[in-house]
Amino acid sequence: MIPALVVFAYLGVVLYIGIFAFRRGDRGGAAEGYFLANRSLGQYVFLLSLFGTNMTAFTILGSAGHAFANGIVTYGLMGSSSAFLIPLTLYLFGTRIWALGKRHGFITPVQMYRDRWECGHIGTAIFAMQAALLVPYIVIAVMGGGTTLSAVSGGFVPYWLGGLVVAAVVMSYVFLGGMRGTAWVNTFQTVLFLTFGAAAIIFIGISIGGFPQAMQQLLDSPETAPLMTREQVAPRFFFSYMLIPLSSIMFPHISIFCLTASKMGQFKKTIIFYPLCILAIWLPCTFLGLAANAMTDVPGIEEKIEARATLADERELLTSAETADLQRAAAGDDVIILMLEHYAPLWLAGLLGAGIMAAVMASDSQILALSTMFAEDVFAYYGGASRFGPAVQVQTGRIFVVVIALVAYVIALQLPPGIFGIAVQYAFSGFTTLLPLLIAALFWRRSTKWGALAVVIWTASTMVAVAVLQATIPAPVPGTVVSVWAINGIDVVTRTPGGTAVLGFMPVLPMLLGSSLLMIIVSCVTPAPTAKTLARYFSTPHTSGHVEPV
């Protein structure tokens, strides 16, 4: 119970930071103060909080669990491409979002889309789509919190209670502290995880006799040697993953974070430091998940390996219920925590567990983003702020925080393990499909509201299609695929253990191609925006002796 007590103490500290931010912040009811911290985040808080909000349960638990099942290829799937594509998109797009927000007073990206395409309803459609896509990402944080607390307490804290505790704590400090509290907590959590995460890697590495020994053990076994290659993931599927990091700038919490910077120069630092932060997180988590395959002496891991072997050897003899039970038993989201419990002293396991919890709780930014957009893009836009005042607008945003946290918790209780797959198949793929919205709004004069609407409808339709297919056809056991649609003997759509594939590619590829073509075609055959609107977005007014990069 000592590790669990340490983690609970950490949760108390985080809650206090949110209360402190509430006391230090603007309590007069100003929306910009609560939602954007008055656009005053300094360079170090901006960088660390921006990075921290990306280091979620998906990164820590999900990547390790995926590497446990698929091997070293996990780093190539996301870590290597994310290290370059995320800071690149932040610089190319984030700076322009910041400049436009500074010039026109935007608090959310939806406000920018409404103004850019001279249509309020397109903003509402984009909000609804982004909210639907962000909920799964919030859900995996609740799942990660439940998994972490259950694991560090040795099962004393059940999964449902662990998820409830995390949801309640995050809800509380976001409710009180707004953007200021969220940024401070993310900064604290990033420093904590980088510190204790590094300690966890070093300690586990020493305990197992060094990672080279574990890697050699995997190479020497015919059963585990494929984990040291890209063999577990088909080339087309691997290529598809390179598109996933393009989604980062489309996540509302990332776009809103871009609006909080005090100076444009802060974005330049992400180019330098973000890849280093990615390397410091993704590579160790991938190695730990991979090395877990050699740690058969760790309680819980051997059972996972046996369940995975049973799935592979007896897949044709198993019922659907037995298959589902074995897939749940083989899930590797908690392998890092199991290793910590086995190799680290209780007090250190608690500290390291707190570090993992720090990453898991990065859902705070997503919850705040949805709250901000609801308060600004629904409540205020449709007359609520002018009728009831800014204080009621802020309180409405706070109430929405509670609603989203409760919804995420209820959904998390219904889903099977598999943080990595849930995030990639739904949240990341959907936001990547929406990327033409941002590119067109910022760089293409001829883009129209009808083109934007076509992108939203296409994204919604394809995401529903994927969700229905995966709900209708259960995931097959590893090593097999189920043909869903074939033409002349060629499998066009297949159901795989990792989700859905189209001609061997992840659905994100045809989804992105489709949304890009629709934006171009529909915009070309519909009326262009007015010259006045175009002048607001594509002129280069001089401010303080320099040209704003818009």
C-alpha positions as CSV (number, residue, x, y, z in Angstrom):
1,M,0.0,0.0,0.0
2,I,3.0,2.3,0.4
3,P,3.2,3.1,-3.4
4,A,-0.5,3.8,-3.5
5,L,-0.2,6.2,-0.5
6,V,2.6,8.0,-2.3
7,V,0.5,8.3,-5.4
8,F,-2.4,9.6,-3.4
9,A,-0.1,12.2,-1.8
10,Y,0.9,13.3,-5.3
11,L,-2.7,13.7,-6.3
12,G,-3.1,15.9,-3.2
13,V,-0.2,18.1,-4.3
14,V,-1.7,18.5,-7.8
15,L,-5.0,19.5,-6.4
16,Y,-3.3,22.1,-4.2
17,I,-1.6,23.6,-7.3
18,G,-5.0,24.0,-8.9
19,I,-6.4,25.7,-5.8
20,F,-3.3,28.0,-5.6
21,A,-3.7,29.0,-9.3
22,F,-7.3,29.8,-8.5
23,R,-6.3,32.1,-5.7
24,R,-3.5,33.8,-7.8
25,G,-5.6,34.1,-11.0
26,D,-8.3,36.5,-12.1
27,R,-11.5,35.7,-10.1
28,G,-13.4,38.5,-11.5
29,G,-15.1,36.3,-14.1
30,A,-13.1,37.4,-17.2
31,A,-13.2,34.7,-19.8
32,E,-9.8,35.4,-21.2
33,G,-8.2,35.1,-17.8
34,Y,-9.8,31.7,-17.0
35,F,-9.5,30.1,-20.5
36,L,-6.2,31.6,-21.8
37,A,-4.4,32.8,-18.6
38,N,-4.6,36.3,-20.2
39,R,-2.2,35.1,-22.9
40,S,0.7,35.5,-20.4
41,L,2.4,32.1,-20.2
42,G,6.1,32.4,-20.0
43,Q,8.5,30.5,-22.3
44,Y,9.4,27.7,-19.8
45,V,5.8,27.2,-18.6
46,F,4.6,27.3,-22.2
47,L,7.2,24.7,-23.4
48,L,6.8,22.3,-20.5
49,S,3.1,22.5,-20.3
50,L,2.7,22.1,-24.1
51,F,5.0,19.1,-24.0
52,G,3.3,17.8,-20.9
53,T,-0.2,17.9,-22.4
54,N,1.1,15.5,-25.2
55,M,2.7,13.1,-22.7
56,T,-0.5,11.3,-21.8
57,A,-1.5,7.7,-20.9
58,F,-1.2,7.0,-24.6
59,T,2.5,7.9,-24.5
60,I,3.5,6.2,-21.3
61,L,1.3,3.2,-20.8
62,G,0.0,2.9,-24.3
63,S,3.5,2.9,-26.0
64,A,4.9,0.4,-23.5
65,G,1.9,-1.9,-24.0
66,H,2.1,-1.7,-27.7
67,A,5.9,-2.4,-27.6
68,F,5.2,-5.4,-25.4
69,A,3.0,-6.9,-28.1
70,N,4.7,-5.6,-31.2
71,G,8.3,-4.9,-30.4
72,I,10.8,-2.1,-31.2
73,V,8.7,-1.1,-34.2
74,T,6.5,1.0,-31.8
75,Y,9.2,3.7,-31.6
76,G,9.3,3.9,-35.4
77,L,5.5,4.1,-35.6
78,M,5.1,7.2,-33.5
79,G,8.2,8.4,-31.6
80,S,10.6,9.1,-34.5
81,S,8.0,10.8,-36.7
82,S,6.5,12.7,-33.8
83,A,9.8,14.2,-32.8
84,F,10.0,16.1,-36.1
85,L,6.4,16.5,-37.3
86,I,4.9,17.8,-34.1
87,P,7.4,20.7,-33.6
88,L,7.2,21.4,-37.3
89,T,3.5,21.8,-37.3
90,L,3.6,23.9,-34.2
91,Y,6.0,26.3,-35.9
92,L,4.3,26.4,-39.3
93,F,0.7,26.6,-38.0
94,G,1.0,27.5,-34.4
95,T,2.7,30.8,-35.0
96,R,0.0,31.9,-37.5
97,I,-2.8,30.8,-35.1
98,W,-1.0,32.9,-32.3
99,A,-0.7,35.9,-34.6
100,L,-4.3,35.8,-35.7
101,G,-5.5,35.3,-32.2
102,K,-3.4,38.2,-31.0
103,R,-4.7,40.4,-33.8
104,H,-8.4,39.5,-33.7
105,G,-8.9,38.4,-30.1
106,F,-9.6,34.8,-30.8
107,I,-9.9,32.5,-27.7
108,T,-10.6,29.3,-29.6
109,P,-9.7,28.0,-33.1
110,V,-13.5,27.7,-33.8
111,Q,-13.7,31.5,-33.7
112,M,-11.0,31.7,-36.3
113,Y,-12.9,29.3,-38.6
114,R,-16.1,31.2,-38.2
115,D,-14.5,34.5,-39.0
116,R,-12.4,33.1,-41.9
117,W,-15.3,31.5,-43.7
118,E,-17.9,34.1,-42.7
119,C,-20.3,31.5,-41.3
120,G,-21.2,30.8,-37.7
121,H,-22.8,27.5,-38.3
122,I,-19.6,26.0,-39.8
123,G,-18.0,26.8,-36.4
124,T,-20.7,24.9,-34.6
125,A,-20.2,21.9,-36.9
126,I,-16.4,22.0,-36.3
127,F,-16.9,22.2,-32.5
128,A,-19.2,19.2,-32.5
129,M,-16.7,17.2,-34.6
130,Q,-13.7,18.1,-32.5
131,A,-15.6,17.4,-29.2
132,A,-16.6,14.0,-30.5
133,L,-13.0,13.2,-31.4
134,L,-11.5,14.5,-28.2
135,V,-13.7,12.4,-25.8
136,P,-11.9,9.1,-26.6
137,Y,-8.5,10.8,-25.8
138,I,-9.9,12.0,-22.4
139,V,-11.3,8.5,-21.9
140,I,-7.9,6.8,-22.2
141,A,-6.6,9.1,-19.4
142,V,-9.3,7.8,-17.1
143,M,-8.4,4.3,-18.2
144,G,-4.7,5.0,-17.5
145,G,-5.5,6.4,-14.1
146,G,-7.6,3.4,-13.2
147,T,-4.8,1.0,-14.4
148,T,-2.1,2.8,-12.6
149,L,-3.8,3.1,-9.2
150,S,-5.0,-0.5,-9.4
151,A,-1.5,-1.7,-10.2
152,V,0.5,0.3,-7.6
153,S,-1.9,-0.8,-4.9
154,G,-1.6,-4.4,-5.8
155,G,-5.3,-4.5,-6.7
156,F,-6.5,-3.0,-3.4
157,V,-7.8,0.0,-5.3
158,P,-10.1,-1.4,-8.0
159,Y,-9.9,-0.2,-11.6
160,W,-13.3,1.6,-11.3
161,L,-12.2,3.5,-8.1
162,G,-8.8,4.5,-9.5
163,G,-10.4,5.9,-12.6
164,L,-13.0,7.8,-10.5
165,V,-10.3,9.3,-8.3
166,V,-8.2,10.5,-11.3
167,A,-11.3,11.9,-13.0
168,A,-12.3,13.8,-9.8
169,V,-8.9,15.3,-9.2
170,V,-8.4,16.5,-12.8
171,M,-12.0,17.8,-12.8
172,S,-11.3,19.7,-9.6
173,Y,-8.1,21.6,-10.5
174,V,-9.3,22.4,-14.0
175,F,-12.6,23.6,-12.6
176,L,-10.8,25.9,-10.2
177,G,-7.6,26.9,-11.9
178,G,-8.6,27.1,-15.6
179,M,-5.7,27.5,-18.0
180,R,-3.3,28.9,-15.4
181,G,-3.9,26.0,-13.1
182,T,-3.7,23.5,-16.0
183,A,-0.4,25.0,-17.3
184,W,1.2,25.0,-13.9
185,V,0.1,21.4,-13.2
186,N,1.4,20.3,-16.6
187,T,4.7,22.0,-15.9
188,F,5.0,20.3,-12.5
189,Q,3.9,16.9,-14.0
190,T,6.4,17.1,-16.9
191,V,9.4,17.9,-14.5
192,L,8.2,15.1,-12.2
193,F,7.9,12.5,-14.9
194,L,11.2,13.4,-16.6
195,T,12.9,13.1,-13.2
196,F,11.3,10.0,-11.8
197,G,10.8,8.4,-15.3
198,A,14.6,8.6,-15.8
199,A,15.1,7.1,-12.4
200,A,12.7,4.2,-13.3
201,I,14.6,3.4,-16.5
202,I,17.9,3.4,-14.7
203,F,16.7,1.4,-11.7
204,I,14.9,-1.3,-13.8
205,G,17.9,-1.5,-16.2
206,I,20.3,-2.1,-13.3
207,S,17.9,-4.6,-11.7
208,I,17.7,-6.8,-14.8
209,G,21.5,-6.7,-15.5
210,G,21.3,-4.0,-18.2
211,F,19.0,-3.6,-21.3
212,P,21.6,-5.1,-23.6
213,Q,21.3,-8.4,-21.8
214,A,17.5,-8.3,-22.0
215,M,17.7,-7.5,-25.7
216,Q,20.1,-10.3,-26.4
217,Q,17.8,-12.7,-24.5
218,L,14.9,-11.7,-26.8
219,L,17.1,-12.1,-29.9
220,D,18.2,-15.6,-28.8
221,S,14.6,-16.9,-28.6
222,P,12.8,-17.7,-31.9
223,E,9.5,-16.7,-30.3
224,T,10.6,-13.2,-29.3
225,A,13.3,-12.4,-32.0
226,P,10.6,-10.9,-34.4
227,L,10.0,-8.3,-31.7
228,M,13.4,-6.8,-32.4
229,T,12.4,-6.1,-36.0
230,R,9.5,-4.4,-37.9
231,E,8.1,-7.8,-38.7
232,Q,5.0,-7.4,-36.4
233,V,3.7,-4.5,-38.4
234,A,3.1,-4.6,-42.2
235,P,5.0,-2.0,-44.3
236,R,1.8,-0.2,-45.5
237,F,0.5,0.0,-42.0
238,F,3.8,1.3,-40.8
239,F,3.8,4.0,-43.4
240,S,0.3,5.1,-42.4
241,Y,1.5,5.9,-38.9
242,M,3.7,8.6,-40.2
243,L,0.5,10.6,-40.8
244,I,-0.7,10.4,-37.2
245,P,1.5,13.1,-35.7
246,L,0.0,15.6,-38.2
247,S,-3.1,15.5,-36.0
248,S,-1.3,17.3,-33.1
249,I,-2.0,20.8,-34.2
250,M,-5.7,20.0,-34.8
251,F,-6.3,18.9,-31.2
252,P,-8.2,21.8,-29.7
253,H,-6.1,21.9,-26.6
254,I,-2.9,22.3,-28.7
255,S,-4.4,25.1,-30.7
256,I,-5.6,26.8,-27.6
257,F,-2.2,26.4,-26.0
258,C,-0.8,28.2,-29.0
259,L,-3.0,31.2,-28.2
260,T,-1.7,31.4,-24.6
261,A,1.9,32.2,-25.5
262,S,3.1,35.7,-24.5
263,K,5.6,35.9,-27.4
264,M,6.0,34.3,-30.8
265,G,9.7,33.5,-30.1
266,Q,8.5,30.8,-27.7
267,F,7.4,28.6,-30.6
268,K,11.0,28.6,-32.0
269,K,12.2,26.8,-28.9
270,T,9.9,23.9,-29.5
271,I,11.9,23.1,-32.7
272,I,15.0,22.5,-30.6
273,F,13.7,21.0,-27.3
274,Y,10.6,19.1,-28.4
275,P,12.6,16.3,-30.2
276,L,14.8,15.9,-27.2
277,C,11.7,15.5,-24.9
278,I,10.2,13.0,-27.3
279,L,13.5,11.0,-27.3
280,A,13.6,11.1,-23.4
281,I,10.0,9.7,-23.2
282,W,9.2,7.5,-26.1
283,L,12.5,5.6,-26.4
284,P,12.6,4.4,-22.7
285,C,8.9,3.5,-22.7
286,T,9.4,1.5,-25.8
287,F,12.4,-0.3,-24.4
288,L,10.7,-1.1,-21.2
289,G,7.7,-2.5,-22.9
290,L,9.9,-4.6,-25.2
291,A,12.2,-5.7,-22.4
292,A,9.1,-6.9,-20.4
293,N,9.0,-9.9,-22.8
294,A,12.2,-11.2,-21.2
295,M,11.0,-10.7,-17.6
296,T,9.1,-13.8,-17.1
297,D,10.0,-13.7,-13.4
298,V,7.8,-10.7,-12.8
299,P,4.3,-11.6,-11.5
300,G,1.7,-10.8,-14.0
301,I,3.9,-10.5,-17.0
302,E,4.3,-14.3,-17.4
303,E,0.5,-14.6,-17.4
304,K,0.3,-12.0,-20.2
305,I,2.9,-13.9,-22.3
306,E,1.0,-17.2,-21.8
307,A,-2.3,-15.6,-22.8
308,R,-0.7,-14.2,-25.9
309,A,0.7,-17.6,-26.8
310,T,-2.6,-19.3,-26.3
311,L,-4.3,-16.7,-28.6
312,A,-1.7,-17.5,-31.3
313,D,-1.7,-21.3,-31.0
314,E,-5.4,-22.0,-30.3
315,R,-7.1,-19.2,-32.2
316,E,-9.3,-21.5,-34.3
317,L,-10.5,-23.5,-31.2
318,L,-11.5,-20.5,-29.1
319,T,-15.0,-19.0,-28.7
320,S,-15.5,-15.3,-29.1
321,A,-15.8,-14.9,-25.3
322,E,-12.6,-16.9,-24.6
323,T,-10.8,-14.8,-27.2
324,A,-12.0,-11.6,-25.6
325,D,-10.9,-12.8,-22.1
326,L,-7.4,-13.8,-23.4
327,Q,-7.0,-10.5,-25.3
328,R,-7.8,-8.7,-22.0
329,A,-5.3,-10.8,-20.1
330,A,-2.6,-10.3,-22.7
331,A,-3.0,-6.5,-22.8
332,G,0.3,-4.8,-21.8
333,D,-0.8,-1.3,-20.7
334,D,0.4,-2.0,-17.1
335,V,3.7,-3.7,-17.8
336,I,5.8,-0.7,-16.6
337,I,4.0,-0.6,-13.3
338,L,4.3,-4.4,-12.8
339,M,8.1,-4.1,-13.4
340,L,8.3,-1.2,-10.9
341,E,6.5,-3.2,-8.2
342,H,8.9,-6.1,-8.7
343,Y,12.2,-4.4,-9.0
344,A,11.9,-1.2,-7.0
345,P,11.6,-0.6,-3.2
346,L,8.1,0.3,-2.1
347,W,8.9,3.9,-1.5
348,L,10.6,4.3,-4.8
349,A,7.9,2.4,-6.6
350,G,5.5,4.9,-5.2
351,L,7.5,7.9,-6.4
352,L,7.9,6.4,-9.8
353,G,4.2,5.5,-9.9
354,A,3.5,9.2,-9.1
355,G,5.7,10.1,-12.1
356,I,3.7,7.8,-14.4
357,M,0.5,9.2,-12.9
358,A,1.7,12.7,-13.9
359,A,1.8,11.6,-17.5
360,V,-1.6,9.8,-17.3
361,M,-3.3,13.0,-16.0
362,A,-2.4,15.2,-18.9
363,S,-6.1,14.9,-20.0
364,D,-6.6,18.2,-18.0
365,S,-5.8,20.2,-21.1
366,Q,-8.3,18.3,-23.2
367,I,-11.1,18.8,-20.7
368,L,-10.3,22.5,-20.4
369,A,-10.2,22.8,-24.2
370,L,-13.7,21.4,-24.6
371,S,-14.9,23.6,-21.7
372,T,-13.4,26.6,-23.4
373,M,-15.0,25.9,-26.8
374,F,-18.4,25.2,-25.3
375,A,-18.4,28.4,-23.3
376,E,-17.1,30.5,-26.2
377,D,-18.4,28.8,-29.3
378,V,-21.8,27.7,-28.1
379,F,-22.8,29.6,-25.0
380,A,-21.3,33.0,-25.9
381,Y,-21.9,32.7,-29.6
382,Y,-25.6,32.0,-29.3
383,G,-26.1,35.0,-26.9
384,G,-25.5,33.5,-23.5
385,A,-22.6,35.9,-22.6
386,S,-24.3,39.1,-23.7
387,R,-27.5,38.1,-21.8
388,F,-26.0,36.7,-18.6
389,G,-22.5,38.3,-18.4
390,P,-18.9,36.9,-18.5
391,A,-19.0,35.5,-15.0
392,V,-21.9,33.2,-15.9
393,Q,-20.0,32.3,-19.1
394,V,-17.0,31.1,-17.0
395,Q,-19.3,29.2,-14.6
396,T,-20.9,27.5,-17.7
397,G,-17.4,26.4,-18.8
398,R,-16.8,25.0,-15.3
399,I,-20.0,23.0,-15.3
400,F,-19.0,21.6,-18.7
401,V,-15.8,20.4,-17.1
402,V,-17.8,18.3,-14.7
403,V,-20.0,16.9,-17.4
404,I,-17.1,15.9,-19.6
405,A,-15.2,14.3,-16.8
406,L,-18.2,12.2,-15.8
407,V,-19.0,11.2,-19.4
408,A,-15.3,10.1,-19.9
409,Y,-15.4,8.1,-16.7
410,V,-18.6,6.2,-17.6
411,I,-17.2,5.4,-21.1
412,A,-13.9,4.2,-19.7
413,L,-15.7,1.6,-17.5
414,Q,-17.2,0.1,-20.7
415,L,-14.1,-0.2,-22.8
416,P,-11.6,-3.1,-22.9
417,P,-7.9,-2.5,-22.4
418,G,-5.9,-1.1,-25.3
419,I,-5.0,2.5,-24.8
420,F,-2.8,2.7,-27.8
421,G,-5.3,1.4,-30.3
422,I,-8.2,3.5,-29.0
423,A,-6.2,6.7,-29.4
424,V,-4.8,5.9,-32.8
425,Q,-8.0,4.5,-34.4
426,Y,-10.3,7.3,-33.3
427,A,-8.8,10.5,-31.8
428,F,-5.6,10.8,-33.9
429,S,-7.0,9.5,-37.1
430,G,-10.0,11.8,-36.9
431,F,-8.0,14.9,-36.2
432,T,-5.5,14.1,-39.0
433,T,-8.5,13.9,-41.3
434,L,-9.5,17.5,-40.2
435,L,-6.1,18.9,-41.0
436,P,-7.2,20.3,-44.4
437,L,-9.4,22.7,-42.5
438,L,-6.5,24.4,-40.9
439,I,-4.3,24.4,-44.0
440,A,-7.0,25.9,-46.1
441,A,-8.0,28.5,-43.6
442,L,-4.4,29.7,-43.2
443,F,-2.9,29.4,-46.6
444,W,-5.6,29.0,-49.4
445,R,-7.6,32.1,-50.3
446,R,-10.1,30.2,-52.4
447,S,-11.2,27.9,-49.7
448,T,-14.9,28.2,-48.7
449,K,-17.2,27.3,-45.9
450,W,-18.8,24.7,-48.1
451,G,-15.5,23.0,-48.6
452,A,-15.0,23.1,-44.8
453,L,-18.4,21.6,-44.2
454,A,-17.6,18.8,-46.7
455,V,-14.5,18.0,-44.7
456,V,-16.5,17.8,-41.4
457,I,-19.2,15.6,-42.9
458,W,-16.6,13.3,-44.5
459,T,-14.7,13.0,-41.2
460,A,-17.8,12.2,-39.2
461,S,-19.0,9.7,-41.8
462,T,-15.7,7.8,-42.0
463,M,-15.2,7.7,-38.2
464,V,-18.7,6.3,-37.7
465,A,-18.0,3.7,-40.4
466,V,-14.8,2.6,-38.7
467,A,-16.5,2.5,-35.3
468,V,-19.5,0.4,-36.6
469,L,-17.2,-2.0,-38.4
470,Q,-15.0,-2.5,-35.4
471,A,-18.0,-2.9,-33.1
472,T,-19.6,-5.4,-35.5
473,I,-16.6,-7.5,-36.3
474,P,-14.5,-8.4,-33.2
475,A,-10.7,-8.0,-33.5
476,P,-9.2,-11.3,-34.7
477,V,-6.3,-12.9,-32.8
478,P,-2.7,-11.8,-33.6
479,G,-1.5,-13.0,-36.9
480,T,-4.8,-13.1,-38.7
481,V,-7.1,-10.7,-40.6
482,V,-10.8,-10.8,-41.5
483,S,-11.7,-9.7,-45.0
484,V,-14.6,-7.3,-44.9
485,W,-14.8,-6.2,-48.5
486,A,-13.0,-7.7,-51.5
487,I,-13.0,-6.9,-55.2
488,N,-11.7,-9.5,-57.7
489,G,-10.0,-11.4,-54.9
490,I,-8.2,-8.2,-53.6
491,D,-9.0,-7.3,-50.0
492,V,-10.0,-3.7,-49.9
493,V,-11.2,-3.5,-46.3
494,T,-9.9,-5.9,-43.6
495,R,-10.4,-6.2,-39.8
496,T,-7.0,-6.6,-38.1
497,P,-5.9,-7.2,-34.5
498,G,-4.9,-3.5,-34.4
499,G,-8.1,-2.1,-36.0
500,T,-9.1,-1.6,-39.6
501,A,-7.1,-1.5,-42.8
502,V,-7.9,-0.2,-46.3
503,L,-5.7,-1.9,-49.0
504,G,-3.3,-2.6,-46.2
505,F,-3.1,1.0,-45.0
506,M,-4.6,2.5,-41.9
507,P,-7.9,4.2,-42.6
508,V,-6.2,7.6,-41.8
509,L,-4.6,7.6,-45.3
510,P,-7.7,7.4,-47.4
511,M,-9.6,9.5,-44.9
512,L,-7.0,12.3,-45.2
513,L,-6.9,12.0,-49.0
514,G,-10.7,12.2,-49.2
515,S,-11.0,15.2,-47.0
516,S,-8.2,17.0,-48.9
517,L,-9.9,16.3,-52.3
518,L,-13.3,17.4,-50.9
519,M,-11.9,20.7,-49.6
520,I,-10.4,21.5,-53.0
521,I,-13.3,20.4,-55.3
522,V,-16.1,21.8,-53.2
523,S,-14.3,25.1,-52.6
524,C,-13.6,25.5,-56.3
525,V,-17.3,25.2,-57.3
526,T,-18.7,27.4,-54.5
527,P,-18.6,31.2,-54.0
528,A,-15.3,32.5,-52.7
529,P,-15.0,34.5,-49.4
530,T,-15.3,38.3,-49.6
531,A,-12.3,40.5,-50.3
532,K,-12.7,42.1,-46.9
533,T,-12.3,38.7,-45.1
534,L,-9.4,37.8,-47.3
535,A,-7.7,41.0,-46.4
536,R,-8.0,40.3,-42.7
537,Y,-6.2,37.0,-43.1
538,F,-3.7,37.4,-45.9
539,S,-2.4,41.0,-45.5
540,T,0.8,41.7,-43.6
541,P,0.2,44.7,-41.4
542,H,3.2,46.2,-39.7
543,T,3.2,46.2,-35.9
544,S,6.0,47.7,-33.8
545,G,8.3,47.9,-36.7
546,H,8.1,44.3,-37.9
547,V,5.8,42.2,-40.1
548,E,3.5,39.8,-38.4
549,P,3.8,36.3,-39.9
550,V,0.2,35.7,-40.9
